Amino acid sequence: MAGSALVVGVSGIVGNNLARRLVERGWQVHGLARRPPSDIDGVMPVAADLLDSASLHNALQGLRPAAVFIGAWLRQRTEAENIKINRAMVRNVLEALSRSGSVRHVGLVTGLKHYLGPFEAYGKGTLPATPFREEQPRLDVENFYYAQEDELFAAARRDGFGWSVHRPHTIIGYAVGNAMNMGVTLAVYATICRETGQPFVFPGSAAQWNGLTDMTDARLLARHLEWAATTEAARNQAFNVVNGDVFRWSWMWARLADWFGLRPAPYPGQAIPLEGQLAEAGPIWAEIVRKHRLAQQDLTAITSAWHTDADLSRPIEVVTDMSKSRKLGFLDYQATDDSFFDLFSRLRKERIIP
């Protein structure tokens, strides 16, 4: 059932793909961001800073969305700052909408740091057994995802709306300038390797190279968000959401190399982080852009090497259970290699890569 929706963080990888999905499905969509994109047909832009309560109230005045989807966050230097800033963004937007009384559902996107811990303690200490399941308790550590959930739960009690929490694994999808975008980062890295003859080396840990893992296509996540907003059985539930397949990077790396016409280098036996490999690659990328007349010359604007390194350097195998959604009727599946290939084709079409 289509309705009216507010997508918070519409410029990001989650919000961009969700907004497109909702418009295609007949929803009336407003897209909120500090600088909302203008290239999503049918989305009415709302420009506001989630940390400025006064301007947020003004920007949302008169809007009466039935569904609100929150996929925005801001990275800070410490987890204490992450908690302060990111919980405030959730609180501010829900307080600004409270007076309208229109909201019936709020979907919040977090992620597997719910199970793996925050950046400061990522993949360390005592972690729950894989595959990760929604009923596993929170870790005994401060985490901005928990703080965001608590703000959501408090607002739901106050205003009487239903909620859903969505915990994707690493997200693959089209968005430029996103802080957590492995697909675009790897596409740029592969392009540099092809153009320079540099070996295409897997930059992560042996645990990730050899172990099983999974990922989440942003388009599948968008479908999952809509499903939860329109399915009574999903009301007030937290869900893992992944593509439905599992793979080893030792297999996937060869698939990615083949798409770019590369030969995958042998695994070097230890992580060689992309952040270091790409640190001095700005001039190389600028020359590639000039040569192929590409759209984005600033390497740092399209890559997020630090986050890709965090995901690919985990010391443990990471697999996610999705039985909860399956039992409630969400049966969508997406092959992860095709997720990468679809993204690479889109990046080529948009002249992000040659």
C-alpha positions as CSV (number, residue, x, y, z in Angstrom):
1,M,0.0,0.0,0.0
2,A,1.6,3.2,-1.2
3,G,1.4,6.3,1.0
4,S,3.3,9.4,2.0
5,A,6.9,9.0,3.1
6,L,9.8,11.0,4.4
7,V,13.2,9.6,3.5
8,V,15.8,11.0,6.0
9,G,19.3,10.9,4.5
10,V,18.1,10.8,0.9
11,S,21.5,11.7,-0.5
12,G,23.1,8.5,0.9
13,I,23.4,5.0,-0.4
14,V,20.3,3.8,1.6
15,G,18.1,6.9,1.1
16,N,18.9,7.3,-2.6
17,N,17.9,3.8,-3.5
18,L,14.9,3.7,-1.2
19,A,13.5,7.0,-2.6
20,R,13.7,5.7,-6.1
21,R,12.0,2.5,-5.1
22,L,9.1,4.3,-3.3
23,V,8.5,6.6,-6.2
24,E,8.3,3.7,-8.6
25,R,5.8,2.1,-6.3
26,G,3.5,5.1,-6.2
27,W,4.5,6.7,-2.9
28,Q,4.5,10.4,-2.4
29,V,8.1,11.0,-1.3
30,H,9.9,13.8,0.4
31,G,13.7,13.5,0.6
32,L,15.5,15.2,3.5
33,A,19.2,16.0,3.5
34,R,21.4,19.0,4.1
35,R,21.9,19.1,0.3
36,P,19.2,16.8,-1.1
37,P,19.9,15.5,-4.6
38,S,18.0,16.9,-7.6
39,D,18.3,13.8,-9.8
40,I,15.6,11.6,-8.4
41,D,12.5,12.2,-10.3
42,G,9.4,12.4,-8.2
43,V,11.1,13.2,-4.9
44,M,10.3,16.5,-3.3
45,P,13.5,17.8,-1.7
46,V,13.6,19.0,1.9
47,A,16.9,20.8,2.9
48,A,17.6,20.8,6.6
49,D,20.3,20.1,9.1
50,L,19.3,17.2,11.5
51,L,21.3,18.8,14.2
52,D,19.5,22.2,14.0
53,S,16.2,21.6,15.7
54,A,14.8,25.0,14.8
55,S,15.5,24.8,11.1
56,L,14.3,21.2,11.1
57,H,11.0,22.1,12.6
58,N,10.6,24.9,10.0
59,A,11.6,22.6,7.1
60,L,9.1,19.9,8.1
61,Q,6.3,22.2,9.0
62,G,3.2,21.1,7.1
63,L,4.5,17.7,6.1
64,R,2.4,14.8,7.2
65,P,4.2,11.6,6.3
66,A,2.7,8.3,7.2
67,A,6.1,6.5,7.0
68,V,9.5,7.8,8.0
69,F,12.7,6.1,7.0
70,I,16.0,7.1,8.7
71,G,19.2,6.2,7.0
72,A,21.4,9.1,8.0
73,W,24.4,9.2,10.3
74,L,27.6,11.3,10.8
75,R,30.9,9.8,11.7
76,Q,32.7,11.4,14.7
77,R,36.2,11.0,16.2
78,T,35.1,8.9,19.2
79,E,32.2,6.6,20.0
80,A,31.0,9.0,22.7
81,E,30.7,11.7,20.1
82,N,29.0,9.3,17.7
83,I,26.4,8.5,20.3
84,K,25.8,12.2,21.1
85,I,25.4,13.3,17.5
86,N,23.7,10.3,15.9
87,R,21.1,9.9,18.7
88,A,20.3,13.6,18.5
89,M,19.6,13.3,14.7
90,V,17.0,10.6,15.3
91,R,15.5,12.5,18.3
92,N,15.3,15.8,16.5
93,V,13.5,14.5,13.4
94,L,11.0,12.5,15.3
95,E,10.3,15.4,17.7
96,A,9.8,17.7,14.7
97,L,7.2,15.4,13.3
98,S,5.5,14.6,16.6
99,R,3.0,17.4,16.4
100,S,1.6,16.4,13.1
101,G,0.3,13.1,14.5
102,S,0.6,11.6,11.0
103,V,3.4,9.1,11.5
104,R,2.3,5.5,11.6
105,H,5.6,3.8,11.0
106,V,9.3,4.6,11.4
107,G,12.1,2.4,9.8
108,L,15.6,2.9,11.2
109,V,18.6,1.5,9.3
110,T,21.6,0.6,11.5
111,G,23.9,-2.4,10.7
112,L,26.1,-5.3,11.8
113,K,28.0,-3.1,14.3
114,H,25.1,-4.0,16.4
115,Y,26.8,-7.4,16.8
116,L,30.4,-6.5,16.0
117,G,30.8,-3.4,18.2
118,P,31.5,0.2,17.4
119,F,34.5,1.5,15.4
120,E,36.7,1.8,18.5
121,A,36.2,-1.9,19.4
122,Y,35.2,-3.3,16.0
123,G,35.3,-7.1,15.8
124,K,37.1,-7.3,19.2
125,G,36.3,-8.7,22.6
126,T,33.6,-11.3,23.2
127,L,31.3,-11.4,20.2
128,P,28.2,-13.4,19.6
129,A,28.4,-16.6,17.5
130,T,27.7,-16.4,13.8
131,P,25.4,-16.5,12.0
132,F,24.2,-13.3,13.8
133,R,20.6,-13.5,14.9
134,E,18.3,-10.7,16.0
135,E,17.6,-12.3,19.4
136,Q,21.2,-12.1,20.4
137,P,21.6,-9.5,23.2
138,R,23.4,-6.2,22.8
139,L,27.1,-6.2,23.5
140,D,28.3,-4.8,26.8
141,V,29.8,-1.7,25.2
142,E,28.6,1.8,24.3
143,N,27.3,1.9,20.6
144,F,25.6,4.7,18.7
145,Y,23.3,2.1,17.0
146,Y,21.9,1.3,20.5
147,A,21.4,4.9,21.2
148,Q,19.6,5.5,18.0
149,E,17.3,2.5,18.7
150,D,16.6,3.8,22.2
151,E,15.5,7.2,20.7
152,L,13.3,5.4,18.2
153,F,11.7,3.3,21.0
154,A,11.0,6.3,23.2
155,A,9.4,8.3,20.4
156,A,7.2,5.2,19.5
157,R,6.0,5.0,23.0
158,R,5.2,8.7,23.1
159,D,3.5,9.0,19.7
160,G,2.1,5.5,19.2
161,F,3.6,4.6,15.9
162,G,5.1,1.2,14.9
163,W,8.7,0.8,14.1
164,S,11.2,-1.5,12.4
165,V,15.0,-1.7,12.7
166,H,17.0,-2.9,9.7
167,R,20.5,-4.3,10.2
168,P,22.2,-4.7,6.8
169,H,25.7,-6.1,6.2
170,T,28.0,-4.1,4.0
171,I,25.8,-2.3,1.5
172,I,26.4,-2.3,-2.3
173,G,24.6,0.3,-4.3
174,Y,24.9,3.5,-6.3
175,A,25.7,6.6,-4.4
176,V,28.6,9.0,-4.9
177,G,30.2,10.7,-1.9
178,N,28.9,8.2,0.7
179,A,31.0,7.4,3.7
180,M,30.4,3.7,3.6
181,N,30.6,2.6,0.0
182,M,32.7,-0.5,-0.7
183,G,31.4,-1.1,-4.2
184,V,32.5,2.3,-5.6
185,T,35.8,2.1,-3.7
186,L,36.7,-1.3,-5.2
187,A,35.6,-0.1,-8.6
188,V,38.0,2.9,-8.4
189,Y,40.8,0.7,-7.0
190,A,40.3,-1.9,-9.9
191,T,40.4,1.0,-12.4
192,I,43.6,2.3,-11.0
193,C,45.2,-1.2,-11.1
194,R,44.1,-1.7,-14.7
195,E,45.3,1.7,-15.9
196,T,48.7,1.5,-14.1
197,G,49.4,-2.2,-14.3
198,Q,49.4,-2.4,-10.5
199,P,48.5,-5.9,-9.2
200,F,44.9,-6.2,-8.1
201,V,45.5,-7.4,-4.5
202,F,42.8,-8.3,-2.0
203,P,43.5,-5.7,0.8
204,G,41.9,-7.5,3.7
205,S,42.6,-10.1,6.3
206,A,43.1,-13.9,5.8
207,A,40.0,-14.5,7.8
208,Q,37.9,-12.5,5.3
209,W,39.8,-14.0,2.3
210,N,39.1,-17.6,3.4
211,G,36.0,-17.3,5.5
212,L,32.3,-17.1,4.6
213,T,30.6,-13.7,4.4
214,D,27.5,-12.0,2.9
215,M,26.5,-8.5,1.8
216,T,23.4,-6.4,1.2
217,D,22.3,-4.8,-2.0
218,A,20.8,-1.3,-1.4
219,R,17.9,-2.2,-3.8
220,L,17.0,-5.2,-1.7
221,L,17.3,-3.2,1.5
222,A,14.9,-0.7,-0.1
223,R,12.4,-3.4,-0.7
224,H,12.8,-4.7,2.8
225,L,12.2,-1.3,4.3
226,E,9.0,-0.9,2.3
227,W,7.9,-4.4,3.2
228,A,8.3,-3.8,6.9
229,A,6.4,-0.5,6.7
230,T,3.4,-2.2,5.0
231,T,3.4,-5.6,6.8
232,E,1.6,-5.8,10.1
233,A,3.5,-8.9,11.2
234,A,6.8,-6.9,10.9
235,R,5.5,-4.2,13.3
236,N,7.9,-3.4,16.2
237,Q,10.6,-5.8,15.0
238,A,14.3,-5.7,14.4
239,F,15.6,-7.5,11.3
240,N,18.8,-8.6,9.7
241,V,18.8,-8.0,6.0
242,V,21.2,-9.5,3.5
243,N,21.1,-10.7,-0.1
244,G,20.6,-14.4,0.7
245,D,23.8,-15.9,-0.7
246,V,27.1,-16.5,1.0
247,F,30.6,-16.4,-0.5
248,R,34.3,-16.3,0.2
249,W,36.3,-13.3,-1.0
250,S,38.8,-15.7,-2.5
251,W,36.0,-16.5,-5.0
252,M,34.5,-13.0,-5.3
253,W,37.8,-11.3,-5.9
254,A,38.3,-13.3,-9.1
255,R,34.8,-12.4,-10.2
256,L,35.5,-8.7,-9.7
257,A,38.8,-8.9,-11.4
258,D,37.3,-10.6,-14.4
259,W,34.7,-7.8,-14.8
260,F,37.5,-5.3,-15.1
261,G,39.7,-7.5,-17.4
262,L,42.2,-8.0,-14.6
263,R,44.1,-11.0,-13.3
264,P,43.6,-11.3,-9.5
265,A,46.9,-11.2,-7.6
266,P,47.7,-14.1,-5.2
267,Y,46.7,-13.3,-1.7
268,P,49.8,-11.8,0.0
269,G,49.2,-13.5,3.4
270,Q,48.3,-10.3,5.3
271,A,46.2,-7.2,4.9
272,I,47.5,-4.4,2.8
273,P,44.9,-1.6,3.6
274,L,43.4,0.4,0.8
275,E,43.7,3.6,2.8
276,G,47.5,3.4,2.5
277,Q,47.4,2.2,-1.1
278,L,45.1,5.1,-2.2
279,A,46.7,7.8,0.0
280,E,49.0,9.0,-2.8
281,A,46.8,8.0,-5.7
282,G,45.1,11.4,-6.2
283,P,47.3,12.5,-9.1
284,I,46.9,9.0,-10.8
285,W,43.2,9.3,-10.6
286,A,43.2,12.8,-11.9
287,E,45.1,11.6,-14.9
288,I,42.6,8.8,-15.5
289,V,39.8,11.3,-15.3
290,R,41.5,13.6,-17.8
291,K,42.3,10.7,-20.2
292,H,38.7,9.2,-20.1
293,R,36.8,12.5,-19.5
294,L,35.2,11.2,-16.3
295,A,32.8,13.1,-14.1
296,Q,34.6,13.2,-10.7
297,Q,38.2,14.2,-10.3
298,D,38.4,14.2,-6.5
299,L,39.4,10.6,-5.4
300,T,38.4,11.3,-1.8
301,A,34.9,12.2,-2.9
302,I,34.1,8.8,-4.4
303,T,36.1,6.4,-2.2
304,S,35.8,5.4,1.4
305,A,38.9,3.3,1.9
306,W,38.8,3.5,5.7
307,H,35.4,1.8,5.8
308,T,36.2,-0.7,3.2
309,D,39.4,-1.6,5.1
310,A,37.3,-2.0,8.3
311,D,35.0,-4.5,6.6
312,L,37.7,-6.4,4.8
313,S,40.1,-6.7,7.7
314,R,37.8,-8.3,10.3
315,P,39.5,-11.1,12.2
316,I,36.4,-13.3,12.2
317,E,34.0,-14.8,9.7
318,V,30.8,-12.8,9.4
319,V,27.5,-14.4,8.3
320,T,24.0,-13.1,8.9
321,D,20.9,-15.1,9.6
322,M,17.7,-13.8,7.9
323,S,15.2,-16.5,9.0
324,K,13.1,-14.0,10.9
325,S,12.2,-12.1,7.7
326,R,11.7,-15.3,5.7
327,K,9.3,-16.7,8.2
328,L,7.2,-13.5,8.0
329,G,7.1,-13.5,4.2
330,F,10.0,-11.5,2.9
331,L,11.6,-13.9,0.4
332,D,13.6,-11.6,-1.9
333,Y,17.0,-12.8,-3.1
334,Q,19.9,-11.0,-4.8
335,A,23.2,-12.6,-6.0
336,T,26.0,-10.5,-4.6
337,D,28.3,-10.8,-7.7
338,D,25.4,-9.4,-9.8
339,S,25.1,-6.6,-7.2
340,F,28.7,-5.6,-7.9
341,F,28.3,-6.0,-11.7
342,D,25.1,-3.9,-11.8
343,L,26.8,-1.2,-9.7
344,F,29.9,-1.2,-12.0
345,S,27.8,-0.8,-15.1
346,R,25.9,2.1,-13.5
347,L,29.2,3.8,-12.5
348,R,30.4,3.4,-16.1
349,K,27.1,4.8,-17.5
350,E,27.4,7.8,-15.1
351,R,31.1,8.3,-16.2
352,I,32.4,7.7,-12.7
353,I,34.7,4.9,-14.0
354,P,35.9,4.4,-17.6
